[in-house]
Amino acid sequence: GQGSGGGPGEEQGGGGQGTQVLTGDVAQTQYGPVQVRVTVSGGRITDAETLQAPKGGRSDQVTADAVPKLDRAAVSAGTAAIDAVSGATYTSAGYKQSLQSALDRAGG
């Protein structure tokens, strides 16, 4: 599912903010908290890191599988509009929620 590029191009000449590191809100899911930190440079997500994700029991396996995919998807998409990882629906939803809150802080 590649989807067609060309999302909404809202960056009209950078505001000269340089690089920002933005930490998202903690999103509570059925299996535990999810929190994401992103690095935004020139209006693009250049790095995404998961600070918290569900732990314990089967969640460990799900988190280990899903988190790297979600981090990559965020950087690739450049927005919080990323696909949920199969088998990690709640974690994916929490991730997107935290990611969106981080991006909202970018003020742009």
Phi and psi in degrees as GROMACS dihedral restraints (atoms count N, CA, C in turn):
[ dihedral_restraints ]
;  ai    aj    ak    al  type     phi  dphi    fc
    3     4     5     6     1   -82.6    20    10
    4     5     6     7     1   -29.6    20    10
    6     7     8     9     1    65.1    20    10
    7     8     9    10     1   158.2    20    10
    9    10    11    12     1   -92.9    20    10
   10    11    12    13     1   142.2    20    10
   12    13    14    15     1   -69.9    20    10
   13    14    15    16     1  -154.2    20    10
   15    16    17    18     1    65.5    20    10
   16    17    18    19     1    56.9    20    10
   18    19    20    21     1   -71.7    20    10
   19    20    21    22     1  -171.1    20    10
   21    22    23    24     1   -68.0    20    10
   22    23    24    25     1   117.3    20    10
   24    25    26    27     1   -88.4    20    10
   25    26    27    28     1    92.9    20    10
   27    28    29    30     1   -98.9    20    10
   28    29    30    31     1    -3.8    20    10
   30    31    32    33     1   -82.7    20    10
   31    32    33    34     1   101.8    20    10
   33    34    35    36     1   -98.5    20    10
   34    35    36    37     1    94.5    20    10
   36    37    38    39     1    55.9    20    10
   37    38    39    40     1   109.8    20    10
   39    40    41    42     1   -49.3    20    10
   40    41    42    43     1   149.6    20    10
   42    43    44    45     1   -84.8    20    10
   43    44    45    46     1    13.5    20    10
   45    46    47    48     1    65.1    20    10
   46    47    48    49     1    32.9    20    10
   48    49    50    51     1   -80.5    20    10
   49    50    51    52     1   -13.7    20    10
   51    52    53    54     1    66.8    20    10
   52    53    54    55     1  -141.8    20    10
   54    55    56    57     1   -98.7    20    10
   55    56    57    58     1   133.2    20    10
   57    58    59    60     1  -121.4    20    10
   58    59    60    61     1   137.9    20    10
   60    61    62    63     1  -105.6    20    10
   61    62    63    64     1   119.7    20    10
   63    64    65    66     1  -121.8    20    10
   64    65    66    67     1   125.6    20    10
   66    67    68    69     1  -100.6    20    10
   67    68    69    70     1   127.8    20    10
   69    70    71    72     1   -80.0    20    10
   70    71    72    73     1   168.2    20    10
   72    73    74    75     1   -66.8    20    10
   73    74    75    76     1   157.7    20    10
   75    76    77    78     1   -78.6    20    10
   76    77    78    79     1   121.3    20    10
   78    79    80    81     1   -97.3    20    10
   79    80    81    82     1   122.9    20    10
   81    82    83    84     1   -85.6    20    10
   82    83    84    85     1   125.6    20    10
   84    85    86    87     1  -116.6    20    10
   85    86    87    88     1   173.2    20    10
   87    88    89    90     1   -58.3    20    10
   88    89    90    91     1   -27.4    20    10
   90    91    92    93     1  -105.2    20    10
   91    92    93    94     1    -4.7    20    10
   93    94    95    96     1   141.2    20    10
   94    95    96    97     1   175.3    20    10
   96    97    98    99     1   -76.5    20    10
   97    98    99   100     1   149.7    20    10
   99   100   101   102     1  -129.8    20    10
  100   101   102   103     1   131.9    20    10
  102   103   104   105     1  -140.4    20    10
  103   104   105   106     1   137.5    20    10
  105   106   107   108     1  -124.1    20    10
  106   107   108   109     1   143.0    20    10
  108   109   110   111     1  -122.1    20    10
  109   110   111   112     1   131.7    20    10
  111   112   113   114     1  -121.8    20    10
  112   113   114   115     1   152.4    20    10
  114   115   116   117     1  -108.5    20    10
  115   116   117   118     1   123.4    20    10
  117   118   119   120     1  -115.5    20    10
  118   119   120   121     1   127.8    20    10
  120   121   122   123     1  -131.8    20    10
  121   122   123   124     1   122.4    20    10
  123   124   125   126     1    58.5    20    10
  124   125   126   127     1    35.6    20    10
  126   127   128   129     1    80.4    20    10
  127   128   129   130     1     4.7    20    10
  129   130   131   132     1  -115.9    20    10
  130   131   132   133     1   145.3    20    10
  132   133   134   135     1   -77.1    20    10
  133   134   135   136     1   117.3    20    10
  135   136   137   138     1  -102.4    20    10
  136   137   138   139     1   -18.8    20    10
  138   139   140   141     1  -155.2    20    10
  139   140   141   142     1   145.0    20    10
  141   142   143   144     1  -136.2    20    10
  142   143   144   145     1   136.0    20    10
  144   145   146   147     1  -137.3    20    10
  145   146   147   148     1   133.1    20    10
  147   148   149   150     1   -91.0    20    10
  148   149   150   151     1   119.4    20    10
  150   151   152   153     1   -87.1    20    10
  151   152   153   154     1   -36.0    20    10
  153   154   155   156     1  -136.8    20    10
  154   155   156   157     1   144.1    20    10
  156   157   158   159     1  -154.9    20    10
  157   158   159   160     1   158.1    20    10
  159   160   161   162     1   -53.7    20    10
  160   161   162   163     1   137.4    20    10
  162   163   164   165     1  -125.4    20    10
  163   164   165   166     1   160.9    20    10
  165   166   167   168     1    95.2    20    10
  166   167   168   169     1   137.8    20    10
  168   169   170   171     1    57.2    20    10
  169   170   171   172     1  -136.9    20    10
  171   172   173   174     1   -67.9    20    10
  172   173   174   175     1   -22.2    20    10
  174   175   176   177     1   -59.7    20    10
  175   176   177   178     1   -33.9    20    10
  177   178   179   180     1   -56.7    20    10
  178   179   180   181     1   -46.4    20    10
  180   181   182   183     1   -66.0    20    10
  181   182   183   184     1   -45.4    20    10
  183   184   185   186     1   -61.6    20    10
  184   185   186   187     1   -46.3    20    10
  186   187   188   189     1   -62.1    20    10
  187   188   189   190     1   -44.9    20    10
  189   190   191   192     1   -60.5    20    10
  190   191   192   193     1   -33.9    20    10
  192   193   194   195     1   -81.1    20    10
  193   194   195   196     1   -43.0    20    10
  195   196   197   198     1   -81.0    20    10
  196   197   198   199     1   -40.7    20    10
  198   199   200   201     1   -57.9    20    10
  199   200   201   202     1   -48.1    20    10
  201   202   203   204     1   -61.0    20    10
  202   203   204   205     1   -35.5    20    10
  204   205   206   207     1   -67.1    20    10
  205   206   207   208     1   -42.0    20    10
  207   208   209   210     1   -66.4    20    10
  208   209   210   211     1   -42.6    20    10
  210   211   212   213     1   -59.7    20    10
  211   212   213   214     1   -44.8    20    10
  213   214   215   216     1   -65.2    20    10
  214   215   216   217     1   -40.7    20    10
  216   217   218   219     1   -63.7    20    10
  217   218   219   220     1   -39.1    20    10
  219   220   221   222     1   -62.7    20    10
  220   221   222   223     1   -44.4    20    10
  222   223   224   225     1   -66.8    20    10
  223   224   225   226     1   -41.9    20    10
  225   226   227   228     1   -65.1    20    10
  226   227   228   229     1   -45.0    20    10
  228   229   230   231     1   -76.5    20    10
  229   230   231   232     1   -35.3    20    10
  231   232   233   234     1    77.9    20    10
  232   233   234   235     1     3.7    20    10
  234   235   236   237     1  -142.6    20    10
  235   236   237   238     1  -179.8    20    10
  237   238   239   240     1   -86.6    20    10
  238   239   240   241     1     1.1    20    10
  240   241   242   243     1   -85.0    20    10
  241   242   243   244     1    70.1    20    10
  243   244   245   246     1  -112.4    20    10
  244   245   246   247     1   157.8    20    10
  246   247   248   249     1   -76.3    20    10
  247   248   249   250     1   144.7    20    10
  249   250   251   252     1   -66.9    20    10
  250   251   252   253     1   145.9    20    10
  252   253   254   255     1   -81.5    20    10
  253   254   255   256     1   131.2    20    10
  255   256   257   258     1   -56.1    20    10
  256   257   258   259     1   130.1    20    10
  258   259   260   261     1    84.2    20    10
  259   260   261   262     1    -0.7    20    10
  261   262   263   264     1  -135.1    20    10
  262   263   264   265     1    50.1    20    10
  264   265   266   267     1   -60.5    20    10
  265   266   267   268     1   -47.9    20    10
  267   268   269   270     1   -68.5    20    10
  268   269   270   271     1   -43.2    20    10
  270   271   272   273     1   -61.3    20    10
  271   272   273   274     1   -42.5    20    10
  273   274   275   276     1   -62.3    20    10
  274   275   276   277     1   -43.2    20    10
  276   277   278   279     1   -64.2    20    10
  277   278   279   280     1   -43.6    20    10
  279   280   281   282     1   -64.5    20    10
  280   281   282   283     1   -38.9    20    10
  282   283   284   285     1   -60.6    20    10
  283   284   285   286     1   -47.3    20    10
  285   286   287   288     1   -63.2    20    10
  286   287   288   289     1   -38.2    20    10
  288   289   290   291     1   -64.0    20    10
  289   290   291   292     1   -47.5    20    10
  291   292   293   294     1   -67.1    20    10
  292   293   294   295     1   -40.6    20    10
  294   295   296   297     1   -60.3    20    10
  295   296   297   298     1   -44.7    20    10
  297   298   299   300     1   -62.1    20    10
  298   299   300   301     1   -40.7    20    10
  300   301   302   303     1   -65.5    20    10
  301   302   303   304     1   -35.2    20    10
  303   304   305   306     1   -65.9    20    10
  304   305   306   307     1   -44.1    20    10
  306   307   308   309     1   -66.5    20    10
  307   308   309   310     1   -33.5    20    10
  309   310   311   312     1   -60.2    20    10
  310   311   312   313     1   -31.2    20    10
  312   313   314   315     1   -72.6    20    10
  313   314   315   316     1   -16.6    20    10
  315   316   317   318     1   -69.5    20    10
  316   317   318   319     1   -12.2    20    10
  318   319   320   321     1    62.3    20    10
  319   320   321   322     1    43.4    20    10
